[in-house]
């Protein structure tokens, strides 16, 4: 079978890579300083589009009601809108907007996906809040499904327990109101671009 590394880019794909020098290796073990310098330089053109790619993925939640009164995009927007109008900081609002972005890819662990997306850009507390919100949100419905609504109590005494419980109580669980004046996705564009502009921490940290 014949393969090529010069296939034309798909629609919407970054096209600048074809015009710049590329790494010479075919296996990382053979990479040189020059190779990795080229890769690092190229990444500077790729990553600034992260906010727009995340926004495109949020749009995939539109039209998926999952039995609720509003679709998943509206729920996400409404959660963020409620947080913004309550005066929460921009990182918190971004987390509120993105907390269910994993629904389309991780039906059984959506919170893990959202937490991975926000992790480099938020504090430890906000990351934990997003990561655990699925269990904390269960307080409001697990008992209707034969599950333990107090499953969140496994985290009793955790330093971020109250933060996550408040997020679910004040912003997540009431955000299914089709009559609530919810902000449009485009209104969050400047916030998301600032949010994803620069990581606050590296995910590659020594223990």
C-alpha positions, 0 to 999 in steps of 0.5 A: 500500500502506498502512503503519502505525507503530503495529503491536501488538508481537510477543510478548516485544517491549518495550512501553514505547515506545508510552507515551513521546514518540517522535522526529519525523523520518522520516529521520535527516538531519532529527533534532533534539537533542530527538529524539535525547534521546528516543531516548537515554532510551528506550534505557535501558529497552531495553538492560538486557534484552540479557542475557536476549535473548542467553540466549534466543539461546543456547537456540537452540543446544540440540538441534543436534548437528551430528554431535558427541556433545553439542549446541551449547548443551551444548558452549558450557555445558561450555566455560564450566563448564571455564573457571569451574572453572579460576578464570578471571575472569567476562569470560573465562567469558562469552566461553567461554559465548558463543564459538559463539553465532553458529553459527545465524546465521553457519555460515561465520563464527560467530566473527565474530558472537560477537566482535561481541556481546562486543566492547563488554564485554571487553578487546582480548585477549578480543575477539581470542580470540573473534574468532580461535578458529575458526582456532585450533580448526582445529588439532585437525581441519582436517587431517582435512578436507584443510585446513592445521591450522597455519593459526593460525600466520599469527598467530605472534608476535601478542600474543594468540596464546597466549591464544587457543591456550590457550582452545582447548586447555584449554576449547574442544576438550575440551568435547564430553563428554556425561558431564562435569558441566556447569553449566545455562544458568540458573546463568550468568544472574547472570554474564551480567547483570553482563557486559552491564550496562555497556559497557567501551568504545565501538565508535565510536572514532577511529583 
